[in-house]
Amino acid sequence: MSLYQLLDPAVLADPYPLFRRLREQDPVHWDPFLHAWIVTRYQDVITVLHRFSADRIRTPEQLTGMGCDDLNPIARVMMKQLLFMDAPSHTRLRSLAATAFSPSRIELMRAHIHEIAHSLIDGILKNNTGKMDVIRDFAEPFPAIVTAEMLGVPVSDHLQLKDWSADFAEMLGNLQHNGERAPRLLRSLEDMTQYFRDAIREKEKRPTGGLIYSLMTAEVDGGRLTEEEVIANSILTMIGGQETTTNLIGNGLYLLLREPAEMAKLTADLSLVPSAVEELLRCESPVQHTARIAPEDVVLAGKNIRKGQSVIAVMAAANRDPERFPDPARVDIERKDNRHLAFGWAAHFCFGAPLARMEGQIAFQALLGRLPGITLVKGTLEWRENLGLRGLKALPIHFQTAPIEMQPDQLLSTVS
């Protein structure tokens, strides 16, 4: 067994049987193809996320020694991103970034994010065709617009931000370097870096709100972030703010369409949307796995993991562990005690989780509340060729052209 089996399109389309075999037969499994331990049980995944090191990026010097010096520009950026740091550097950066994403601050944005979602639905209804691609027409532009506003860059740039995000996310989500795609990724990284450098210059001249300006001006222990740190973590926020929510919306709606009883229950009672979003995150985690490094020799589930070895924590497998979630393959939008790992755990718990949850709630409330009779267009769906960030390339649906007689402001009250 190996996570390399995800390269098979059939396994990528439904990885859960593979995850179940790993969890049941060898929950801490040495993968000889990846030269890494694969961890799949809920409690073991928590142990890895809590105790193991996130500092896993090879330095430019190491890459040069491996003959991969073409990747040095990527390494220089990623080494400054909090996703790949341990304390105290991680603590310093996270305290700055998390302030902008606090639940109280995000709640103040609910009405405006609601307006963005319903403006997109308005455009879809004006077409009067009764069909749409959920990914292209809603799940991609919705978080891209929100992310642009959060960063404090022009909303008109959201399509460009989405293209860059998709390029970088491909590298973050896949298990091995793809030399053929490296030139495009390097061009995107160069363009992104210059874009955010220009944004910094603009905010120096005309200070405005947004995460970029907050990172530029925030002080911790009398010090400020360097310009390179601001750029690196603006890139990280741009990617995280889009990929997770796009995939939550697409994966979640597809899952509901395959569970008509749960779909009908949710459509009839939109007050269940917050609970439903948590269940969709558990069942179809947008982020399937993440890597860590053993900080010391460790025994986990009877296996001897040596200091410095790579460990892949498969949150998607942990979220279907029957020891933690009764009847885990069943979709239950009213599931209680749903402490899933879709957003990680402990120090590296996703600081953007409050925003992603709100966007997911507003998205499903808008789609189900205003597009009646949603059905899937017949045909084969394709999953993105990304082993770690799970999402559909497209999700074509039909819906009734007569809109539901409920105003957007009424829908806002159902999930607020």
N, C-alpha and C positions, 0 to 999 in steps of 0.2 A: 504493500500500500504506500502511496505517495501523493502529496498534493500536486505533483506534476500531472496526475490524472485529470486535473482541471483543464488541461490543455485540450482534452477531448470535448468538443462542443456539446455532446450529449451529457457529459458529467457536469460541465459548466452550467448547463441549463437546469440541472437538478443535482447539486452537490451533496444534498443531505443524506442520501444512502451511504456515500463515501465517509462523511463525517460520523455517521452512526457506527459504521464498521470500526473506524478508528477508536471511537469512544468506548465501544463494547469490547473489542479484541485487544487493543493496545493503546490505552489512553495517554501514555507518554511514549511516543513512538519515534525511533530514530529513522529519519528519512535519508537514505544513502544518496539520493539524487540531489537533494538540497543541502546535504551536510548540516542538518538542523534537527532538533527535537520538535515534534508536533504534539501539542497539548490540547486536549479536547473536552475534558470534564470541567464542569462549572467551578468547583472549588479549586482545582488545579490551575485553571486559567486565572482565577482571582489571585492565587499565590504568585503566578508569573507576573501579572500586571502590577502587583503590589511590591514585590521584593526584587525583581530583576531589573537590570539597567536598560534604560532607553537610549543610552549613548552608543549608537551602533553604526554611525556613519564613518566610513573609511576616510582618512585624511588624504589631501592631495598627494602627500609624500608616499603614502601606502599605495594609492592608485597608480602613481608613476612607476613604482616598483613592480606593479602587476601588469604593466604595459597598457594601462587604461587612462593615461594622462589626458585623453580627450574629455574625460568626465570631471576633471578638476574644477571647472566653473560651477558645476552642479553641487559638488561636495562643499565648496566654499559657502554656498548659500545655505545648504541644508544643515551644516554644522552650526549655523546661527539661528536655526528655527527651534522653538521650544519643544516641538514634538520629539526631537532627538537629543534632549538634554536631561541630565539628572540635577538634583539639588547640589549646590545652591543656585547655579545659573538658571535652572528651570524655574525655581521659586521666584527669582527676581523678575524674569520676563513674564511669567504667568500672572503675577500680581498686577502688572500693568495692563495686559490684554484683557484679563477677566473682568476688570472694572467696567469696560464698555459693554460686556455681555451679562451683567448681573440680572437676575430675574426681575428686580424692580425696575431697572432701566429698560429692559426689553418690554415689560408690560406697558410702559408708556408709549411704545411704538405700535401696539396692537391695532388701533384704529387705522393708522396709516398703512400698515402691511395689509390689512383687510381691504383697503381701497385699491392697492396695487393688484391683489388677487382678483377682485371683482372687475377691475378695468380690463384685465386680460379676458375674463369670461364675457364681458360685454362685447369685446372684439370678436370672439368666437361666435357668439349668438348673432351678431350682425351679418356674418357670412351666410347664415340661414341655409347651411348645407346639411346639418344634422350629422356631421362627422368631423373628427379631428384626430390629430396625432397628439396624444397627451404629453409626450416627452417634448416634442418640438414646439407645440403651441402653448404649453403651460408650465410643465415641470422644469424646463430649462430657463425660460425667461423670468419666471417668478422669483426664484432665489437669486438670480443674477442681478436683477434690479435692486432687490433688497440689499444684497452684498455691496453693490456700488454705493448705495446711500450710506451704509454702515461705515464704509471706508472713507467716504467723503470725496469721491471722485464723480465726474459727470455720469449721470444715469445713461446718457446716450452712448457711453462706452461699454455697456453691459454685454453686447454681442462679442466684442473683442476680448473682454475678460473671460467670457465663457470658453472661447476657443483656446486661450492660454491655459485655463484651468483644466480642460480636457487633456491637453498635451502633458501637463505636469502630473496629473492624476494617474495617467497611464503608467508612469514610472513608479509612483508611490504604491500603486496597487499590485504590480506584478512582481514575481519572485526572482526573476533573473534579468540581467541587463540585455536589452535588445539593440545590438549594434546598428541594425538597419534604420532604426527610428531615432538614434542618437542625434543626427544632424538637425532634424526638425525640433527636437526638444531643446537643443542648445540655442537654436535661433529664437525659440519662444522665450527661453530664459533670458537671453540678451535683451529682447524686446520688453519683457516684463520689468526687468531691472531698470531699464532706461525710463519706462513709463512711470514707475514709482519714484525714481530719482527726480523726474520732472515734476511730479505731484508735490514732492517735498519742497522744491524750489518755489512752486506756486504758493504753497501754504506759508512759506517764509515771507513772501511778499504780501499775501492776503490771507491772514489766519482765518480759518473756518473750523467748523466742527468735523467730527468723523474720527475713526480709529487712527488713521495716519497721523493726524495732528496730535491726538492724545499720546501716541507713542513718541512723537517728536519732543513733546514738552513735559512729559511725566518725569518725576524724580523719585528715585529709590535710594535711600541711604546717601543722599547728597549727589548721586550720579545720574546721568542720563544715558539712554541707549545711543549707540553709535548709528550713523546713517545706514551702515550695512545691516545692522540688526533691525532697524525700522523697515528696510526694504524686504529683508528675508521673511519677517513675520507678517508683513502686509501680504506677501505672496501666499504664505501659508493660510492666512485668514480668507483670502480670496478663494482659494481652492476648497478649503473645508466648508466655507459658507455656501458653496454651490453644490458640490458633489453629493454630500450627505442628503440634502433636502431633495434634490432632483431624484435621487434613487429611492428615497423614502416614498415620494409621491407615486412614481412609476411602479415600483415593486409592490407598494401597498395597494394601489387600485387594481393591479393585476391579480393580486391575491384575493381581494374581495370579489372580483368577477368570477373567480374559481370557487367561491364559497357563497352561493346565492342566498342561503338562509341568513348568514351574517351580514351580507350586503343589504338585504331587505330590512333586517332589524336596525341597522345603522341609519339607513335612509329614512326610516319611519321615526327615529328618535335621535336627532343630531346632538343631543346632550351627551350621547355616548362617545362622541368623537375623541375627547382626550384619552379615554381608556382604550379606544380602538387604535389610536396612534401608537400607544405603548405596545400593544399586541402585534401590530404590524412591524414595529421595530424589532421585536423579539423574533418573530417568525421569519422575516426576510431582512436581516441586518444589512444595512447599506455598506458598512465596513465589516468584512468577513473575518479578517485576522490582522494581527500586528506582530512585529518581531521584537524580541528582547535579547539581551546578552546575560549569561549567568555571571553574577558578580563574584562568585566563589564556588567552590565545589559544593554541590547540592544533591540531596537524595529526594526525588519526587516520584511518588507512586512506585517506590522500589527501584527506580532507575537512577544510576549515578551520572549526573550531569556535571561535566568538568567546567571549571572557571574559564570564561571566554567563549564557550560554545554558544551557538545561536539557538534560540528557542522561539517557535512560532505559536502564539496563543490564538486559537481559533475560537473567537467569540461566537461565531455563527453556530458552531457545534455545541458550545457551552449553553447557548440559549435554547437548545433543544434537549438538554440533559434531563431525563425523567427523574433523576434523584432530586432535582430542584424544581422542575415544572411538571406537574401531573399532566399526563396525556399531552406531551409537548408538541406533537405533530398537528394537533387539533387547533384550529383558529377559534379563539374565544374572545370576542371584543369586550367582554365584561370580566376577564380574568382578574383575579385578586392576587395580591402579593407578587406583582410582576416586576421583580428587580432584575431586569435583563442587563446584558453587558454591551448593548449596541453602542453606547457612548464611552465604553471603557470603564476604568475603576481607579480609585485612589488619586494620587497626585496628577496623573495624566487623564483623568476624567475630562471629556471634551468641554472646554470652557464655552463653546458655542451651543451647548445642548439646550439652554432655555430658548434661544432663537430658533433652532431647528424644530423643537417641539411646537412652538407657536406657529411657525410657518406650516408645519404638517397639519396642525389642527385647522388653521384657516383654509388651507388648500382643500382638504376633504370636505369641510363644511361648504365651500364654494362649489366644488365639483358636484357633490351629491345633492346640494340644496338648490342648484339652479339648472342642472342638466338632467332632466328626467329620462328614465328608461335607458340607462347606459348599458350597452352590450359590446362585446368584443368583436371586432371584424375578423372573419374567418381567415386563417392563414397561419404560417409558422412565424413565431416571434424569435428574434435574435438577441442574444445577450452580448453586452459589450465584452470585448476580449481583454478583460481586466480581472485577474484572479482574486484580487483583494477588495476592490470596490465594485460591488454587485449592482448592476443596473441594465435595463433594457435599452437597445438602440432606438426602438420606436414602440409605441403602444397605440395602434389605431382603434378607435371606438366609434360606434354609432350612438346617437341619442335623439330623443324626440325633439322636433323643432319648436313645438309650443313650450315656452319656458314655464317653469313652476311659478305660480302666483304668490311669490314671497319676495319682499324687497331685501336688498343687501343689508340694510340696517337691522332688519329682523333677524337675519342669519347671524349677525355679529353677536347678538345677545345669547345665542345658543351655546357658544363656546367660551365666552368671556368669564 
